[in-house]
C-alpha cells in the first residue's frame, strides 16, 4: 500500500528502479484445501491418511492464466522471470501443520517418504507447465532452516528431501531453465547437498541467521549465486539509515565481481517505512551502477 501511495502502483515502482528480474506467483497446489480442512476437523491428518487423498489436476489451465498475464507484462520490459513453485517440506507444512510435520518425520518415515515422492511428482508436472509459459528460472520454495540450524536432523534431509529435489532439479535442467532455491534460516549444514543438486542460486542466504558469506565465497561461489542481500529482519524497519548504508557498502564490496542477485531477503514487512525502502533502493542502484 505504501509503495502504491508513493509510486502509484507496484508496477510503477518496479519500472522506476528498472528491475531486471520479476518474481512471479501462481499455479495449482497439490491438494484440495477444503478436503484437507474437513479431514482435520474430523481427526488428525497423518501421512498414512494423506496417502488416500488424490492430488489436484496439475494441468488445470485456469490455474495458469494469471501467470501468462504476469509473464507478458514483464517480458515486455525485457525482465528475467522466475516462477515460485512448491518444494517438499514447506508445501506439506500447510497440510499437516509444522509441529505435527516435524513429529511425523520420525513417527511415519516410510509413509511420509511416499507423500514426499507424490508431492515431487506433482511438482514436476507443474514445473513442466511453467517452463512452457516462457519462464527463465524455477524458484523452489522449501524452508528448512531455523535461526540457528536446520529444523530437523541433516540425515533426514539427505534421506527424505534430497532425492525429491534431485528429481525436480533434474527436470528443470532438462528444460534448459535455471533453478533457484528459497529457504529461510540457517542451512549451512547441507550446503554441500544443495551444491550437488545443481541449484544455480540460493535465496535468501540469510546472514542474520548465521549464513556465512565468507564460507560461501571460499567454497561455493563457483557453484551457485547468492540471491538476496538486503535483510528485512535485521536491517530494514529500524529507521536506521547509517545501518542500511553500512550493510549495503559491505555487501557490494564483498561481492564485487562475484555472483550476487540483489534483492530483499523476503517480503518487506509493515514496520519498514517507505522512506527507508526508497533510501535503500536508491543507494543500492548507486552502488551497482557506480
C-alpha positions in Angstrom: 0.0 0.0 0.0 2.8 2.4 0.9 4.6 1.7 -2.4 1.4 2.3 -4.3 0.8 5.6 -2.5 4.4 6.8 -3.3 4.8 5.5 -6.8 1.2 4.9 -8.0 1.5 1.1 -8.2 3.8 -1.8 -7.6 4.4 -2.0 -11.3 5.4 1.7 -11.4 7.9 1.1 -8.5 9.4 -1.8 -10.5 9.7 0.4 -13.6 11.1 3.3 -11.6 14.1 1.2 -10.5 14.3 -0.6 -13.8 14.0 -4.0 -12.2 15.7 -6.6 -14.4 14.1 -9.6 -12.7 10.5 -10.5 -11.9 9.3 -12.8 -9.1 6.0 -14.5 -10.3 3.5 -16.4 -8.2 0.6 -18.6 -9.0 -0.3 -22.1 -10.2 -2.1 -25.1 -8.7 -1.4 -26.6 -5.3 -1.2 -30.3 -4.8 -4.2 -30.9 -2.5 -7.7 -29.6 -2.2 -7.7 -27.3 0.8 -11.4 -27.8 1.5 -10.9 -31.6 1.7 -7.9 -31.1 4.0 -9.8 -28.8 6.2 -12.7 -31.2 6.6 -10.4 -34.0 7.4 -8.6 -32.0 10.1 -12.0 -31.2 11.6 -12.8 -34.9 12.0 -9.4 -36.3 13.1 -5.7 -35.8 12.9 -4.3 -35.9 9.4 -1.3 -38.2 9.4 0.8 -39.2 6.4 -0.8 -42.6 6.1 -4.2 -40.9 5.8 -3.0 -38.3 3.4 -1.9 -41.1 1.0 -5.6 -41.8 0.5 -6.1 -38.3 -0.9 -5.7 -37.7 -4.6 -3.7 -34.7 -5.8 -5.2 -31.9 -7.9 -5.0 -31.7 -11.6 -1.6 -30.2 -12.4 -2.8 -29.4 -16.0 -5.8 -27.3 -15.0 -5.5 -24.4 -17.4 -7.4 -22.0 -15.3 -4.7 -22.1 -12.6 -2.1 -20.7 -15.1 -4.0 -17.8 -16.5 -2.7 -15.1 -14.1 0.9 -16.4 -14.8 0.5 -15.9 -18.5 -0.5 -12.3 -17.9 2.4 -11.7 -15.5 5.0 -13.1 -17.9 3.6 -11.0 -20.7 3.9 -7.8 -18.6 7.4 -8.5 -17.5 8.7 -9.8 -20.8 7.5 -6.6 -22.5 10.1 -4.9 -20.1 12.8 -7.5 -21.0 12.9 -8.9 -17.5 14.3 -12.2 -16.4 11.2 -14.1 -15.0 11.4 -16.6 -12.2 8.5 -18.6 -11.0 7.9 -19.6 -7.4 6.9 -23.3 -7.0 6.4 -25.7 -4.2 9.2 -27.6 -2.6 8.6 -30.6 -0.4 8.8 -29.8 3.3 7.3 -26.3 3.2 4.4 -27.3 1.0 3.3 -30.0 3.4 3.5 -27.8 6.5 0.3 -26.3 5.2 -1.3 -29.7 5.2 0.0 -31.2 8.4 1.0 -28.1 10.5 4.7 -27.7 11.1 4.8 -29.1 14.6 3.0 -32.3 13.5 5.1 -32.5 10.3 8.3 -32.5 12.3 7.0 -35.3 14.5 5.8 -37.3 11.5 9.4 -37.3 10.1 10.2 -39.6 13.0 6.9 -41.4 13.6 5.9 -42.1 9.9 9.1 -42.1 7.9 8.0 -44.6 5.2 4.6 -43.2 4.7 6.0 -39.6 4.7 8.6 -40.5 2.1 5.8 -41.7 -0.2 3.9 -38.5 0.5 7.1 -36.6 -0.5 7.5 -38.7 -3.6 4.0 -37.9 -4.7 4.5 -34.2 -4.0 7.6 -34.2 -6.1 5.8 -36.0 -8.9 3.1 -33.3 -8.8 5.7 -30.6 -8.7 7.4 -31.9 -11.8 4.2 -31.7 -13.7 3.6 -28.1 -12.6 7.2 -27.2 -13.4 6.9 -28.5 -16.9 3.8 -26.4 -17.4 5.6 -23.4 -16.0 8.5 -23.9 -18.4 6.0 -24.0 -21.3 5.0 -20.5 -20.4 8.4 -18.9 -21.1 9.7 -18.7 -17.5 13.5 -18.3 -17.3 14.0 -19.8 -13.8 12.1 -22.1 -11.4 12.3 -20.8 -7.8 11.7 -23.8 -5.5 10.4 -22.6 -2.1 11.2 -25.0 0.7 12.0 -23.5 4.1 14.3 -25.8 6.1 16.1 -23.5 8.5 15.6 -22.0 11.9 17.6 -19.0 13.1 20.5 -21.3 14.2 20.3 -24.6 12.2 18.1 -26.9 10.2 14.7 -27.6 11.9 15.5 -31.3 11.7 18.5 -33.7 11.6 20.6 -33.2 8.4 20.4 -37.0 7.9 16.6 -36.7 7.5 17.2 -34.1 4.8 19.6 -36.3 2.9 17.4 -39.4 3.2 14.0 -37.9 2.7 14.2 -34.5 1.0 17.4 -34.6 -1.2 16.0 -37.3 -3.5 12.8 -35.3 -4.2 14.8 -32.1 -5.0 17.1 -34.1 -7.2 14.1 -35.2 -9.3 12.8 -31.7 -9.5 16.1 -30.0 -10.4 17.0 -32.6 -13.0 13.7 -31.9 -14.7 14.2 -28.2 -14.6 17.7 -28.6 -16.2 16.2 -30.9 -18.9 14.1 -27.9 -19.9 17.2 -25.7 -20.1 16.0 -23.5 -17.3 17.8 -22.1 -14.3 16.9 -23.5 -10.8 17.0 -21.5 -7.6 16.2 -22.5 -4.1 14.4 -20.5 -1.4 15.0 -21.5 2.2 14.9 -19.1 5.1 17.1 -19.6 8.1 20.4 -21.4 8.6 21.0 -24.3 6.1 24.8 -24.3 6.3 24.9 -27.9 7.3 23.5 -29.1 4.0 25.0 -26.6 1.5 27.2 -29.4 0.1 23.9 -31.2 -0.8 22.4 -28.0 -2.3 25.6 -27.7 -4.4 25.2 -31.4 -5.5 21.6 -30.8 -6.5 22.7 -28.2 -9.0 20.9 -25.2 -7.9 22.0 -22.0 -9.7 21.1 -19.6 -6.9 20.2 -19.7 -3.2 17.8 -17.2 -1.6 18.0 -15.5 0.8 21.3 -16.9 2.1 20.3 -15.3 5.4 23.3 -13.6 7.0 21.2 -12.7 10.1 20.6 -16.5 10.7 24.3 -17.3 10.5 24.7 -18.0 6.8 28.3 -17.0 6.2 29.2 -15.0 3.1 32.9 -15.9 3.8 32.2 -19.6 3.7 30.2 -19.1 0.5 33.0 -17.2 -1.2 35.5 -19.8 -0.2 33.6 -23.0 -1.0 30.5 -22.4 -3.2 30.9 -19.2 -5.2 31.7 -21.2 -8.4 28.6 -23.4 -8.0 25.7 -21.0 -7.2 24.9 -17.4 -6.8 23.7 -15.6 -3.6 20.2 -14.3 -4.2 19.3 -11.6 -1.6 21.5 -9.3 0.4 19.1 -6.7 1.9 17.8 -8.2 5.2 14.2 -7.4 6.2 14.9 -8.9 9.7 18.0 -7.1 10.8 18.4 -4.0 8.6 15.1 -2.7 7.3 12.4 -1.4 9.6 14.5 0.3 12.3 14.7 3.8 10.8 18.5 3.3 10.9 19.8 4.9 7.7 23.5 4.6 8.7 23.0 0.8 9.2 21.4 0.5 5.8 24.3 2.3 4.2 26.8 0.2 6.1 25.2 -3.1 5.2 24.9 -2.2 1.5 28.5 -0.9 1.4 29.8 -4.1 2.9 27.7 -6.3 0.7 28.6 -4.6 -2.6 32.3 -4.5 -1.7 32.4 -8.2 -0.7 30.5 -9.3 -3.8 32.3 -7.0 -6.3 32.7 -9.1 -9.4 31.0 -12.1 -7.7 27.7 -13.8 -8.2 25.1 -11.7 -6.4 21.4 -11.3 -7.4 20.5 -8.4 -5.3 17.0 -8.2 -3.7 15.4 -8.3 -0.2 15.7 -11.4 1.8 11.9 -11.8 2.0 8.7 -9.7 1.7 9.3 -6.2 3.2 7.4 -6.0 6.5 4.9 -3.4 7.6 7.3 -1.9 10.2 9.6 -0.7 7.3 8.8 2.8 6.2 8.6 3.7 2.5 11.3 6.3 3.1 13.7 3.6 4.3 12.8 1.4 1.3 13.4 4.2 -1.1 16.7 5.1 0.5 17.9 1.5 0.4 17.0 1.1 -3.3 18.4 4.4 -4.3 21.6 3.6 -2.6 21.8 0.1 -4.0 21.3 1.4 -7.5 24.1 4.0 -6.9 26.5 1.2 -5.8 25.5 -1.1 -8.5 26.0 1.5 -11.3 28.9 3.2 -9.7 
